């Protein structure tokens, strides 16, 4: 579970995109165009609910974590829920509630950062294409049921980034992410699969913050890292 907690924000990075209806492509777009299309989709984002599955693998292929959950995103605010934790963020502060150990850890949320470990929206919503090298062109392939998908491979030029490569697969007609494979600088690999995505009604601000009842519970251990 420590591995999953340590890398929880990779899971969040992919949820910067919601369904985007694009005109049918007469040609395969270049990788930078794919990234731009995902970001255009995000600009029109209302409130989105994603169901996902996530696996973490060690350098030897050992499974380090296996989770399923939901992510609700609304602007810079989000809420991620799995069987072992809930992450709240109101756009300014992040609260990680470990439901197994009954702990809440509080972090500042830096919206200007492009590190997905700091800002979960960074890679897809704020990534500057000039800051990445794209390995090869855009791969076009048929997924199940014959749907066309595009895959791009991104390598950050900044060697201080927490990841060495990012492989993003999207639906060709919507630019909705289907899968993301993230290789960390420590040699671990993380795979995220989007099971479903839906636009939902806007949530009130308190939805993205832990309840006062939770924060006042004497059984909950709180660590404030702000």
MARPA-778953 format. One record per residue: residue number from 0; residue in three letters; chain; x, y, z of N, C-alpha, C, O in turn. Coordinates in steps of 0.2 Angstrom, whole numbers, plus 2048, in hexadecimal, padded with zeros to 3 digits. Example, Ala and Ser with C-alpha at 12.3 -4.5 7.8 and 13.67 -1.06 7.14 Angstrom:
% MARPA-778953
ZADREN    i   aa  ch  nxx  nyy  nzz  caxx  cayy  cazz  cxx  cyy  czz  oxx  oyy  ozz
ZADREN    0  ala   A  842  7E4  827   83E   7EA   827  842  7F0  827  847  7EF  82A
ZADREN    1  ser   A  840  7F5  823   844   7FB   824  840  800  827  843  806  828
***
This chain:
% MARPA-778953
ZADREN    i   aa  ch  nxx  nyy  nzz  caxx  cayy  cazz  cxx  cyy  czz  oxx  oyy  ozz
ZADREN    0  unk   A  804  7FA  800   800   800   800  804  806  800  802  80B  7FD
ZADREN    1  unk   A  80A  806  803   80F   80C   803  810  80E  7FC  811  814  7FA
ZADREN    2  unk   A  812  809  7F8   813   80A   7F1  80D  80E  7ED  80E  813  7EA
ZADREN    3  unk   A  807  80C  7EF   801   80F   7EC  801  816  7EE  7FF  81A  7EA
ZADREN    4  unk   A  802  817  7F5   801   81E   7F7  806  822  7F5  805  828  7F3
ZADREN    5  unk   A  80C  820  7F4   812   824   7F2  810  826  7EB  812  82C  7E9
ZADREN    6  unk   A  80D  822  7E7   80C   824   7E0  805  826  7DE  803  825  7D8
ZADREN    7  unk   A  801  827  7E3   7FA   829   7E2  7F9  82E  7DD  7F4  82E  7D9
ZADREN    8  unk   A  7FD  833  7DC   7FC   839   7D8  7FD  837  7D1  7FB  83B  7CD
ZADREN    9  unk   A  801  832  7CF   801   830   7C8  7FA  82E  7C6  7F8  830  7C0
ZADREN   10  unk   A  7F6  82B  7CA   7EF   829   7C8  7EB  82F  7C6  7E7  82F  7C2
ZADREN   11  unk   A  7EC  835  7CA   7E9   83B   7C9  7EB  83E  7C2  7E6  842  7BF
ZADREN   12  unk   A  7F1  83D  7C0   7F3   841   7BB  7EF  840  7B4  7EE  845  7B1
ZADREN   13  unk   A  7ED  83A  7B3   7E9   838   7AD  7E2  83B  7AD  7DF  83C  7A7
ZADREN   14  unk   A  7DF  83D  7B3   7D9   83F   7B3  7D8  846  7B1  7D2  849  7B2
ZADREN   15  unk   A  7DD  849  7AE   7DC   850   7AB  7D8  850  7A5  7D6  856  7A2
ZADREN   16  unk   A  7D6  84A  7A2   7D2   84A   79C  7CB  848  79C  7CA  843  7A0
ZADREN   17  unk   A  7C6  84B  799   7C0   848   799  7BE  847  792  7C1  84A  78D
ZADREN   18  unk   A  7B8  844  791   7B6   843   78A  7B6  849  786  7B3  84E  788
ZADREN   19  unk   A  7B9  849  780   7B9   84E   77B  7B7  84C  774  7BB  848  771
ZADREN   20  unk   A  7B2  84F  771   7B0   84D   76B  7B4  850  766  7B3  856  765
ZADREN   21  unk   A  7B8  84D  762   7BC   850   75D  7B9  84E  756  7B6  848  755
ZADREN   22  unk   A  7BB  852  751   7B9   850   74A  7BD  84A  748  7C3  849  74B
ZADREN   23  unk   A  7BB  846  744   7BE   840   742  7C5  842  73F  7C5  846  73B
ZADREN   24  unk   A  7CA  83E  740   7D1   840   73E  7D2  83D  737  7D1  837  736
ZADREN   25  unk   A  7D4  841  732   7D6   83F   72C  7DD  83C  72B  7DF  839  727
ZADREN   26  unk   A  7E1  83E  731   7E8   83B   731  7E9  83A  738  7E6  83C  73D
ZADREN   27  unk   A  7EF  837  739   7F1   835   740  7F4  83C  743  7F9  83E  740
ZADREN   28  unk   A  7F2  83E  749   7F5   844   74B  7FC  843  74E  7FD  83E  750
ZADREN   29  unk   A  800  848  74E   806   848   751  806  848  759  801  84A  75B
ZADREN   30  unk   A  80B  845  75C   80A   844   764  809  84B  767  805  84B  76C
ZADREN   31  unk   A  80C  850  765   80A   857   768  803  859  767  800  85C  76B
ZADREN   32  unk   A  800  857  761   7F9   858   760  7F4  854  764  7EF  856  766
ZADREN   33  unk   A  7F6  84E  766   7F3   84A   76A  7F2  84D  771  7ED  84D  774
ZADREN   34  unk   A  7F8  84F  773   7F9   852   77A  7F4  859  77A  7F1  85A  77F
ZADREN   35  unk   A  7F5  85D  775   7F1   863   774  7E9  861  774  7E5  865  778
ZADREN   36  unk   A  7E7  85C  771   7E0   85A   771  7DE  858  778  7D8  859  77A
ZADREN   37  unk   A  7E2  854  77C   7E0   853   782  7DF  859  787  7DA  859  78B
ZADREN   38  unk   A  7E3  85E  786   7E3   864   78A  7DD  868  788  7DA  86B  78C
ZADREN   39  unk   A  7DB  868  781   7D5   86B   77F  7CF  868  782  7CA  86C  784
ZADREN   40  unk   A  7CF  861  783   7CA   85E   786  7C9  860  78D  7C3  861  790
ZADREN   41  unk   A  7CF  861  791   7CF   863   798  7CC  86A  798  7C8  86C  79D
ZADREN   42  unk   A  7CD  86F  793   7CB   876   794  7C3  876  794  7C0  87A  797
ZADREN   43  unk   A  7C0  871  791   7B8   871   791  7B6  86C  797  7B0  86B  797
ZADREN   44  unk   A  7BA  86A  79B   7B8   865   7A1  7B3  869  7A6  7B5  86E  7A8
ZADREN   45  unk   A  7AE  865  7A7   7AA   867   7AC  7AC  863  7B3  7B1  864  7B5
ZADREN   46  unk   A  7A7  85F  7B5   7A9   85A   7BA  7A9  853  7B8  7A4  851  7B5
ZADREN   47  unk   A  7AE  84F  7B8   7AF   849   7B6  7B0  843  7BB  7B3  845  7C0
ZADREN   48  unk   A  7AD  83E  7BA   7AE   838   7BE  7B1  832  7BA  7AE  830  7B5
ZADREN   49  unk   A  7B7  830  7BC   7BA   82B   7B9  7BB  824  7BD  7BC  825  7C3
ZADREN   50  unk   A  7B9  81F  7BA   7BB   818   7BE  7C1  816  7BB  7C2  816  7B5
ZADREN   51  unk   A  7C6  813  7BF   7CC   811   7BD  7CF  80B  7C0  7CC  809  7C6
ZADREN   52  unk   A  7D4  808  7BD   7D7   802   7C1  7DF  804  7C0  7E1  807  7BB
ZADREN   53  unk   A  7E3  802  7C5   7EA   804   7C6  7EE  7FF  7C8  7EC  7FB  7CD
ZADREN   54  unk   A  7F4  7FE  7C5   7F9   7F9   7C7  800  7FC  7C8  801  800  7C3
ZADREN   55  unk   A  803  7FA  7CD   80A   7FC   7CD  80F  7F6  7CD  80D  7F1  7D0
ZADREN   56  unk   A  814  7F7  7C9   819   7F1   7C9  820  7F3  7CA  822  7F9  7C9
ZADREN   57  unk   A  824  7EF  7CE   82B   7F0   7CF  82F  7EF  7C9  82D  7ED  7C4
ZADREN   58  unk   A  835  7F0  7CA   83A   7EF   7C5  83A  7E8  7C2  83B  7E7  7BC
ZADREN   59  unk   A  839  7E3  7C7   839   7DC   7C5  832  7D9  7C2  831  7D4  7C1
ZADREN   60  unk   A  82D  7DE  7C2   827   7DC   7BF  822  7DA  7C5  81C  7D9  7C4
ZADREN   61  unk   A  824  7DA  7CB   820   7D9   7D1  81A  7DE  7D1  81C  7E4  7D1
ZADREN   62  unk   A  814  7DB  7D3   80F   7E0   7D4  80F  7E3  7DB  80F  7E0  7E0
ZADREN   63  unk   A  810  7EA  7DB   811   7ED   7E1  80A  7F0  7E4  809  7F1  7EA
ZADREN   64  unk   A  805  7F1  7DF   7FF   7F4   7E1  7FA  7F3  7DC  7FB  7F2  7D6
ZADREN   65  unk   A  7F4  7F2  7DE   7EE   7F0   7D9  7E8  7F3  7DC  7E5  7F1  7E1
ZADREN   66  unk   A  7E5  7F9  7D9   7E0   7FC   7DC  7DA  7FE  7D6  7DC  7FE  7D0
ZADREN   67  unk   A  7D4  7FF  7D9   7CF   801   7D5  7CC  807  7D8  7CC  808  7DE
ZADREN   68  unk   A  7C9  80C  7D4   7C6   812   7D8  7C3  817  7D3  7C2  815  7CD
ZADREN   69  unk   A  7C1  81C  7D6   7BD   822   7D2  7C1  828  7D3  7C4  829  7D9
ZADREN   70  unk   A  7C1  82C  7CE   7C4   833   7CF  7BF  838  7CC  7BC  837  7C7
ZADREN   71  unk   A  7BD  83D  7D0   7B9   843   7CE  7BD  849  7CE  7C0  84B  7D3
ZADREN   72  unk   A  7BD  84C  7C8   7C1   852   7C7  7BD  858  7C5  7B8  857  7C1
ZADREN   73  unk   A  7BE  85E  7C8   7BB   864   7C7  7C0  86A  7C7  7C1  86C  7CC
ZADREN   74  unk   A  7C2  86C  7C1   7C7   871   7C1  7CD  86F  7C5  7D0  869  7C3
ZADREN   75  unk   A  7D0  873  7C9   7D6   870   7CD  7D4  86C  7D3  7D9  86A  7D7
ZADREN   76  unk   A  7CE  86B  7D4   7CC   867   7DA  7CA  860  7D8  7C8  85F  7D2
ZADREN   77  unk   A  7CC  85B  7DC   7CA   854   7DA  7C9  850  7E1  7CB  852  7E6
ZADREN   78  unk   A  7C6  84A  7E0   7C6   845   7E5  7C7  83E  7E2  7C3  83D  7DD
ZADREN   79  unk   A  7CB  83B  7E5   7CD   834   7E3  7CB  82F  7E8  7CD  830  7EE
ZADREN   80  unk   A  7C8  82A  7E7   7C6   825   7EC  7C8  81E  7E9  7C6  81C  7E4
ZADREN   81  unk   A  7CB  81A  7EE   7CC   813   7ED  7CA  80F  7F3  7C8  812  7F8
ZADREN   82  unk   A  7CC  809  7F3   7CA   805   7F9  7CE  807  7FF  7CC  805  805
ZADREN   83  unk   A  7D4  80A  7FE   7D9   80B   804  7DA  812  805  7DD  814  80B
ZADREN   84  unk   A  7D7  817  801   7D8   81E   803  7D3  822  7FF  7D0  820  7FA
ZADREN   85  unk   A  7D3  828  801   7CF   82E   7FE  7D4  834  7FD  7D7  836  803
ZADREN   86  unk   A  7D5  837  7F8   7D9   83D   7F7  7D4  842  7F5  7D1  842  7F0
ZADREN   87  unk   A  7D4  847  7FA   7D0   84D   7F8  7D5  853  7F6  7DB  853  7F9
ZADREN   88  unk   A  7D3  857  7F2   7D6   85D   7F0  7D1  863  7EE  7CD  862  7E9
ZADREN   89  unk   A  7D2  869  7F1   7CD   86E   7F0  7D0  873  7EB  7CE  879  7EA
ZADREN   90  unk   A  7D6  871  7E8   7DA   876   7E4  7DF  879  7E7  7E4  87C  7E4
ZADREN   91  unk   A  7E0  879  7EE   7E5   87D   7F2  7E8  878  7F6  7EE  878  7F7
ZADREN   92  unk   A  7E5  873  7F9   7E7   86E   7FE  7E5  867  7FC  7E0  866  7FA
ZADREN   93  unk   A  7EA  862  7FD   7E8   85B   7FC  7E8  858  803  7EC  859  808
ZADREN   94  unk   A  7E3  854  804   7E2   84F   80A  7E2  848  808  7DE  846  804
ZADREN   95  unk   A  7E7  844  80A   7E7   83D   809  7E5  839  80F  7E8  839  814
ZADREN   96  unk   A  7DF  836  80E   7DC   833   814  7DD  82B  813  7DA  828  80E
ZADREN   97  unk   A  7E1  828  817   7E3   821   816  7DE  81E  81B  7DE  81E  821
ZADREN   98  unk   A  7D9  81A  818   7D3   817   81B  7D5  811  81F  7D2  80F  824
ZADREN   99  unk   A  7DB  80E  81D   7DD   808   821  7E1  80A  827  7DF  807  82C
ZADREN  100  unk   A  7E5  80F  827   7E9   811   82D  7E6  816  830  7E8  818  836
ZADREN  101  unk   A  7E0  819  82E   7DD   81E   831  7E1  824  832  7E2  827  838
ZADREN  102  unk   A  7E4  827  82C   7E9   82C   82D  7E7  831  827  7E4  82F  822
ZADREN  103  unk   A  7E8  838  829   7E7   83D   824  7ED  841  823  7F0  843  828
ZADREN  104  unk   A  7F0  841  81D   7F6   845   81C  7F4  84B  817  7F1  84A  812
ZADREN  105  unk   A  7F6  851  819   7F4   857   816  7FA  85A  812  800  85B  815
ZADREN  106  unk   A  7F9  85C  80C   7FF   85F   808  7FC  865  804  7F6  866  803
ZADREN  107  unk   A  800  86A  803   7FE   86F   7FF  7FE  86D  7F7  801  868  7F5
ZADREN  108  unk   A  7F9  870  7F4   7F8   86E   7ED  7FB  874  7E8  7F8  879  7E8
ZADREN  109  unk   A  801  873  7E5   804   878   7E1  801  877  7DA  804  872  7D6
ZADREN  110  unk   A  7FD  87B  7D8   7FA   87B   7D1  7FF  87D  7CB  7FE  87C  7C6
ZADREN  111  unk   A  804  880  7CD   809   882   7C8  80E  87D  7C7  812  87D  7C2
ZADREN  112  unk   A  80F  878  7CB   814   872   7CA  812  86E  7C4  80C  86D  7C2
ZADREN  113  unk   A  817  86C  7C0   815   867   7BA  817  860  7BC  818  85B  7B8
ZADREN  114  unk   A  819  85F  7C3   81B   858   7C5  814  855  7C7  811  857  7CB
ZADREN  115  unk   A  813  84F  7C4   80C   84B   7C5  80C  849  7CD  807  848  7CF
ZADREN  116  unk   A  812  848  7D0   812   847   7D7  810  84C  7DB  80E  84C  7E1
ZADREN  117  unk   A  810  853  7D9   80E   859   7DC  807  85B  7DA  803  85D  7DE
ZADREN  118  unk   A  806  85B  7D3   800   85E   7D0  7FE  858  7CC  800  857  7C6
ZADREN  119  unk   A  7F8  855  7CE   7F6   84F   7CA  7F3  851  7C3  7F2  84D  7BF
ZADREN  120  unk   A  7F2  858  7C2   7EF   85A   7BB  7F5  85C  7B6  7F4  85E  7B1
ZADREN  121  unk   A  7FB  85B  7B9   801   85E   7B5  802  85B  7AE  802  85F  7A9
ZADREN  122  unk   A  802  855  7AE   805   851   7A8  800  853  7A2  802  854  79C
ZADREN  123  unk   A  7FA  852  7A3   7F5   853   79D  7F2  85A  79D  7F1  85C  797
ZADREN  124  unk   A  7F1  85D  7A2   7EE   864   7A1  7F3  86A  7A1  7F1  86F  79E
ZADREN  125  unk   A  7F9  869  7A3   7FE   86E   7A3  805  86D  7A0  809  871  79F
ZADREN  126  unk   A  805  867  79D   80C   865   79A  80D  869  794  809  86A  78F
ZADREN  127  unk   A  813  86C  794   815   870   78E  819  86B  789  81E  868  78B
ZADREN  128  unk   A  816  86A  783   819   865   77F  820  866  77D  824  861  77C
ZADREN  129  unk   A  823  86C  77E   82A   86D   77D  82E  86B  782  834  86A  781
ZADREN  130  unk   A  82B  869  788   82F   866   78E  830  85F  78D  833  85B  792
ZADREN  131  unk   A  82D  85C  788   82E   854   787  830  852  780  830  856  77B
ZADREN  132  unk   A  834  84D  780   835   849   77A  830  844  778  82E  841  77D
ZADREN  133  unk   A  82E  843  772   829   83E   770  82D  839  76C  82F  83A  767
ZADREN  134  unk   A  82D  833  76F   830   82D   76C  82C  82B  766  826  828  767
ZADREN  135  unk   A  82E  82C  760   82A   829   75A  825  82E  759  824  833  75C
ZADREN  136  unk   A  820  82C  755   81A   830   753  814  82D  757  815  82A  75D
ZADREN  137  unk   A  80E  82E  755   808   82C   758  807  825  756  806  824  750
ZADREN  138  unk   A  806  820  75A   804   81A   758  7FC  819  758  7F9  81B  75C
ZADREN  139  unk   A  7FA  817  752   7F3   816   751  7F1  80E  751  7F5  80B  74D
ZADREN  140  unk   A  7ED  80C  755   7EB   805   755  7E4  804  757  7E0  809  758
ZADREN  141  unk   A  7E1  7FE  756   7DA   7FC   757  7DA  7F9  75E  7DE  7F4  75F
ZADREN  142  unk   A  7D6  7FB  762   7D5   7F8   769  7CF  7F3  768  7CD  7F2  762
ZADREN  143  unk   A  7CC  7F1  76E   7C7   7EC   76D  7C1  7F0  76A  7C0  7F6  76B
ZADREN  144  unk   A  7BD  7EC  767   7B7   7EE   763  7B9  7F2  75D  7B4  7F6  75B
ZADREN  145  unk   A  7BF  7F2  75B   7C1   7F6   755  7C2  7FD  756  7C3  801  751
ZADREN  146  unk   A  7C2  800  75C   7C3   807   75D  7CA  809  75C  7CE  805  75E
ZADREN  147  unk   A  7CB  80F  759   7D1   811   757  7D4  815  75D  7D1  819  760
ZADREN  148  unk   A  7DA  814  75F   7DE   817   765  7E4  81A  762  7E7  817  75E
ZADREN  149  unk   A  7E6  81F  766   7ED   822   765  7F1  821  76B  7EF  822  770
ZADREN  150  unk   A  7F8  820  76A   7FC   820   76F  802  824  76E  805  824  769
ZADREN  151  unk   A  804  828  773   80A   82C   773  80F  82A  778  80C  828  77E
ZADREN  152  unk   A  815  82B  777   81A   82A   77C  81E  830  77E  821  833  779
ZADREN  153  unk   A  81E  832  784   821   839   786  827  838  78B  826  833  78F
ZADREN  154  unk   A  82C  83B  78A   832   83B   78E  833  842  791  835  846  78C
ZADREN  155  unk   A  833  843  797   835   84A   799  83C  84C  798  841  848  799
ZADREN  156  unk   A  83D  852  796   844   854   795  847  856  79C  84D  856  79C
ZADREN  157  unk   A  843  858  7A1   846   85A   7A7  847  853  7AB  843  84F  7AD
ZADREN  158  unk   A  84E  852  7AC   850   84C   7B0  84E  84C  7B7  84F  847  7BB
ZADREN  159  unk   A  84B  851  7BA   849   852   7C1  842  84F  7C2  83F  84E  7C7
ZADREN  160  unk   A  83E  84E  7BC   838   84C   7BD  838  845  7C0  83C  841  7BF
ZADREN  161  unk   A  832  843  7C3   831   83C   7C6  831  837  7C2  831  831  7C4
ZADREN  162  unk   A  82F  838  7BB   82E   832   7B7  833  833  7B1  835  838  7AF
ZADREN  163  unk   A  834  82D  7AE   839   82D   7A8  835  82C  7A1  838  82E  79C
ZADREN  164  unk   A  82F  82A  7A1   82B   829   79B  824  829  79D  822  827  7A3
ZADREN  165  unk   A  820  82B  798   818   82A   799  815  828  793  817  82B  78D
ZADREN  166  unk   A  811  823  793   80E   820   78D  807  821  78E  804  81E  792
ZADREN  167  unk   A  804  825  789   7FD   827   78A  7F9  824  784  7FB  826  77E
ZADREN  168  unk   A  7F3  821  785   7EF   81E   780  7E8  821  781  7E5  821  786
ZADREN  169  unk   A  7E6  824  77B   7DF   827   77B  7DB  825  776  7DD  822  771
ZADREN  170  unk   A  7D4  826  776   7D0   824   771  7D1  829  76B  7D1  82F  76D
ZADREN  171  unk   A  7D1  827  765   7D2   82C   760  7CD  830  75E  7CE  836  75C
ZADREN  172  unk   A  7C6  82F  760   7C1   833   75E  7BF  838  764  7BC  83D  763
ZADREN  173  unk   A  7C1  836  76A   7C0   83B   770  7C6  83E  773  7C5  843  777
ZADREN  174  unk   A  7CB  83B  772   7D2   83D   776  7D1  83B  77D  7D4  83E  782
ZADREN  175  unk   A  7CC  837  77F   7CB   835   786  7D1  830  788  7D1  82B  784
ZADREN  176  unk   A  7D4  831  78D   7DA   82C   78F  7D7  825  790  7D2  824  793
ZADREN  177  unk   A  7DA  820  78E   7D8   819   78F  7DD  816  794  7DB  812  798
ZADREN  178  unk   A  7E4  817  793   7E9   814   797  7EF  819  798  7F0  81D  793
ZADREN  179  unk   A  7F2  818  79D   7F9   81C   79E  7FE  817  7A1  7FC  814  7A6
ZADREN  180  unk   A  804  817  79F   809   813   7A2  80F  818  7A3  811  81C  79F
ZADREN  181  unk   A  810  818  7AA   815   81D   7AC  81B  819  7AF  81A  815  7B3
ZADREN  182  unk   A  821  81B  7AD   827   818   7B0  82B  81D  7B4  82D  822  7B2
ZADREN  183  unk   A  82C  81B  7BA   82F   820   7BF  836  81F  7BF  839  81B  7BC
ZADREN  184  unk   A  839  824  7C1   841   825   7C1  844  81F  7C6  84A  81E  7C5
ZADREN  185  unk   A  840  81C  7CA   842   817   7CF  842  810  7CB  844  80B  7CE
ZADREN  186  unk   A  83F  810  7C5   83F   80A   7C2  838  806  7C2  837  801  7BF
ZADREN  187  unk   A  833  809  7C6   82D   806   7C7  828  808  7C1  82A  80D  7BE
ZADREN  188  unk   A  823  804  7C0   81E   805   7BA  817  806  7BD  815  801  7C1
ZADREN  189  unk   A  814  80A  7BA   80D   80B   7BD  808  80B  7B7  809  80F  7B2
ZADREN  190  unk   A  803  807  7B7   7FE   807   7B2  7F7  809  7B4  7F4  806  7B9
ZADREN  191  unk   A  7F4  80D  7B0   7ED   810   7B2  7E9  80E  7AC  7EA  810  7A6
ZADREN  192  unk   A  7E3  80B  7AD   7DE   80A   7A8  7D8  80E  7AA  7D5  80D  7AF
ZADREN  193  unk   A  7D5  811  7A5   7CF   815   7A6  7C9  810  7A4  7C8  80E  79F
ZADREN  194  unk   A  7C5  80E  7A9   7C0   80A   7A8  7BA  80D  7A5  7B6  80B  7A1
ZADREN  195  unk   A  7B8  813  7A8   7B2   817   7A5  7B3  81E  7A7  7B7  820  7AC
ZADREN  196  unk   A  7B0  823  7A4   7B0   82A   7A5  7A9  82D  7A4  7A6  82B  79F
ZADREN  197  unk   A  7A7  831  7A8   7A1   834   7A7  7A1  83B  7AA  7A4  83D  7AF
ZADREN  198  unk   A  79D  840  7A7   79C   847   7A9  796  847  7AE  791  844  7AD
ZADREN  199  unk   A  798  84A  7B4   793   84A   7B9  791  851  7BB  795  856  7B9
ZADREN  200  unk   A  78C  852  7C0   78A   858   7C2  790  85B  7C6  794  858  7CA
ZADREN  201  unk   A  791  862  7C6   796   866   7CA  795  864  7D2  78F  863  7D4
ZADREN  202  unk   A  79B  863  7D5   79B   862   7DC  79C  868  7E0  79F  86D  7DE
ZADREN  203  unk   A  799  868  7E6   79A   86E   7EB  7A1  86E  7ED  7A4  868  7ED
ZADREN  204  unk   A  7A4  873  7F0   7AB   873   7F2  7AC  86E  7F7  7B2  86C  7F8
ZADREN  205  unk   A  7A8  86D  7FC   7A9   869   802  7AA  861  7FF  7AD  85D  803
ZADREN  206  unk   A  7A8  860  7F9   7A9   859   7F6  7B0  858  7F6  7B3  852  7F6
ZADREN  207  unk   A  7B4  85D  7F5   7BC   85C   7F4  7C0  85D  7FA  7C6  85E  7F9
ZADREN  208  unk   A  7BC  85D  800   7C0   85E   806  7BD  859  80B  7B8  857  80B
ZADREN  209  unk   A  7C2  856  80F   7BF   851   814  7BB  855  819  7BB  85B  81A
ZADREN  210  unk   A  7B6  851  81C   7B1   854   820  7B4  856  827  7B9  853  829
ZADREN  211  unk   A  7B1  85B  82A   7B3   85D   830  7B3  857  835  7B7  857  83A
ZADREN  212  unk   A  7AE  853  835   7AD   84D   839  7B3  849  839  7B6  846  83E
ZADREN  213  unk   A  7B6  848  833   7BC   843   832  7C2  847  835  7C6  843  838
ZADREN  214  unk   A  7C3  84D  834   7C9   851   836  7C9  851  83E  7CE  852  841
ZADREN  215  unk   A  7C3  851  841   7C2   852   848  7C2  84B  84C  7C2  84B  852
ZADREN  216  unk   A  7C2  846  848   7C2   83F   84B  7C8  83E  84F  7CE  83E  84B
ZADREN  217  unk   A  7C8  83D  855   7CE   83B   859  7D2  835  857  7D8  834  859
ZADREN  218  unk   A  7CE  830  853   7D1   82A   851  7D6  82B  84B  7D9  827  849
ZADREN  219  unk   A  7D5  831  848   7D9   832   841  7DF  836  843  7DF  83B  846
ZADREN  220  unk   A  7E5  833  841   7EB   836   842  7EC  83B  83C  7EC  839  836
ZADREN  221  unk   A  7EE  841  83D   7EF   846   838  7F6  849  838  7F9  84B  83D
ZADREN  222  unk   A  7F9  849  832   7FF   84C   831  7FF  852  82C  7FD  850  826
ZADREN  223  unk   A  800  858  82E   800   85D   82A  807  85F  827  80B  861  82A
ZADREN  224  unk   A  808  85E  820   80E   860   81D  80E  866  819  813  868  815
ZADREN  225  unk   A  809  86B  81B   809   871   817  80E  876  81B  80F  87C  819
***
